[in-house]
Amino acid sequence: MENAIIIAVLVIILGLAGFYIYRAKKSGKKCIGCPAGGSCSSQKNGGCGCGFGEQ
């Protein structure tokens, strides 16, 4: 019974995370998780203008 509860909680968490990513991408955010995600310019290296994701 405990395993079923743990699995259900994990499924809910993963589902909510997936829904958040879906909504963010649909609204046009380039850098999800970046504090300035809505205003990041797309860069050639795929990084974010705020410094996250840069190599």
C-alpha positions in Angstrom: 0.0 0.0 0.0 2.8 2.4 0.8 4.4 1.7 -2.6 1.2 2.7 -4.4 1.0 6.0 -2.5 4.7 6.8 -3.2 4.2 6.0 -6.9 1.0 8.1 -7.1 2.8 11.1 -5.5 5.7 10.7 -8.0 3.3 10.5 -10.9 1.6 13.7 -9.7 4.8 15.5 -9.3 6.1 14.5 -12.7 2.8 15.3 -14.3 2.8 18.8 -12.8 6.4 19.4 -13.9 5.6 18.3 -17.4 2.5 20.6 -17.5 4.6 23.5 -16.3 7.2 22.9 -19.1 4.4 22.6 -21.6 2.8 25.9 -20.6 6.1 27.7 -20.5 7.1 26.6 -23.9 3.6 27.4 -25.3 3.8 30.9 -23.9 7.1 31.4 -25.7 9.7 31.2 -23.0 13.1 30.4 -24.3 14.9 29.6 -21.0 12.6 27.7 -18.6 13.8 28.1 -15.1 15.7 31.3 -15.9 14.6 34.2 -13.7 14.4 36.3 -16.9 13.0 33.4 -19.0 10.4 35.5 -20.8 12.9 38.1 -22.0 15.9 35.9 -22.9 17.1 36.2 -26.4 17.8 33.0 -28.3 21.5 32.6 -28.7 23.4 30.5 -31.2 24.9 28.2 -28.6 21.5 27.4 -27.1 22.4 29.2 -23.8 20.4 31.8 -22.0 21.2 35.5 -21.9 21.0 35.4 -18.1 24.1 33.1 -17.8 22.3 29.8 -17.3 23.0 27.0 -19.7 26.2 28.5 -21.1 29.2 26.2 -21.6 
